[in-house]
Amino acid sequence: MTTATATKIFADRIGRIEVSATMAITAAALKLKSEGVNLADFGAGEPHFSTPRHIKDAAIEAIEKNFTRYTNVAGIPEVRKAIVDRHACDFGSNYTPNECVFTTGGKLALFNAIQVLVDHGDEVILPVPYWVSFKDIIQYAGGKAVLVESKEEENFRITAKMIEAAITPKTKAIILNTPSNPSGAVVAPEDLEAIVRLAHKNGIYVLLDECYVYLTFTGEVVSGGSFTDCKEHIVVLGSLSKTYAMTGWRAGFALGPKPIIAAMSKLQSQSTSNTASMVQRASIAALTGSQECVSEMRADYIKLRDQTLAGFKTIPGLTCTVPQGAFYVYPNVSKFIGKGGIKSASDLAAKLLSEAHVVVVPGEAFGTSEHIRLSYAVSHDVVDEGVKRMRDYFATLN
């Protein structure tokens, strides 16, 4: 008589990642909304603006003209030219269409870049706090995330000295997300250049997540792609989602050395193939048309940021750095942990959702244990109502 051996179902790699925390929070919030609960939703990082009219019109025209078939995997030449021209105009980079791949969202650009560059045992330097998907995607590829802790009292600043201290012979890449999700911190131009040059000198790749680069509030917008003499070791990861309020369109891109872009395109050919053809036409309209809509949205985000921070000042015990970009605040909630049965930021986020009907994301998802993230890309009324609910709830813990 033989003993049946349990059959292994899942590959090891799926066990190296977790469900995206922001997507999990969104799902929980949607469930409550379906039950008729009125939520102050600061969970998902998604603009509250509608996609600008001229961008929608371009997609509609593409559909009506039957531009609905397969395209080149990396995107039609026109969309890649629009991407490199926009980047060159704004940042002084010098990429060509053959150094560009158009992807189904910025997350796919990041995922594919890490998959083609990072192998088992490779180390990837990752500043903390980090966007929820960075660490998991590194681990999925078999790499190791080497965490560089930033200091809240220094506004989560990342410097070349901090990065250099984390470099080992196994370092393959450095991820820089500026402005940062979740903290809104911006890498200073001098630090950005120093890190890029340090990496280039050591043969290390810098993966630049520029998802929020146009939502920088300091007045000085810089891309690591500007340092053209170092482009051999730079991969720019971009997205139209936040810049043009196009989250659901799934429009992203990567700029980098031809061999890396070719490898990413090869991987994409075996997964998503091309991004939706009408989305490519819409993206051309976004990139080549008036950029006034971007300026208008950025101006409102600054007002929303200031309104949110002013509201926080009315909540005793809550402290928060001043974001320099993106549309997130990352307040410190350590004063409330240990009260009312709350043992962690995750507990607090759950309590805020169930008792105050306020949606936030706990800091554990971003690598810290004393924070929650709120997206203020909402209406001004939602900011006021959400802050009021938080203030009322926190008052019950004192």
Sequence and secondary structure as in RCSB ss.txt:
>XXXX:A:sequence
MTTATATKIFADRIGRIEVSATMAITAAALKLKSEGVNLADFGAGEPHFSTPRHIKDAAIEAIEKNFTRYTNVAG
IPEVRKAIVDRHACDFGSNYTPNECVFTTGGKLALFNAIQVLVDHGDEVILPVPYWVSFKDIIQYAGGKAVLVES
KEEENFRITAKMIEAAITPKTKAIILNTPSNPSGAVVAPEDLEAIVRLAHKNGIYVLLDECYVYLTFTGEVVSGG
SFTDCKEHIVVLGSLSKTYAMTGWRAGFALGPKPIIAAMSKLQSQSTSNTASMVQRASIAALTGSQECVSEMRAD
YIKLRDQTLAGFKTIPGLTCTVPQGAFYVYPNVSKFIGKGGIKSASDLAAKLLSEAHVVVVPGEAFGTSEHIRLS
YAVSHDVVDEGVKRMRDYFATLN
>XXXX:A:secstr
         S GGGGG    HHHHHHHHHHHHHHTT   EE  S   SS   HHHHHHHHHHHHTT  S   TT 
 HHHHHHHHHHHHHHH     GGGEEEESSHHHHHHHHHHHH  TT EEEEEES  HHHHHHHHHTT EEEEEE 
 GGGTT   HHHHHHH  TTEEEEEEESS TTT     HHHHHHHHHHHHHTT EEEEE TTGGGB SS    GG
G GGGGGGEEEEEESTTTTT GGG  EEEE  HHHHHHHHHHHHTTT S  HHHHHHHHHHHHS  HHHHHHHHH
HHHHHHHHHHHHTTSTT B     BTTEE  B TTTTTSTT  SHHHHHHHIIIII EE EEGGGGT SSBEEEE
  S HHHHHHHHHHHHHHHHTT 
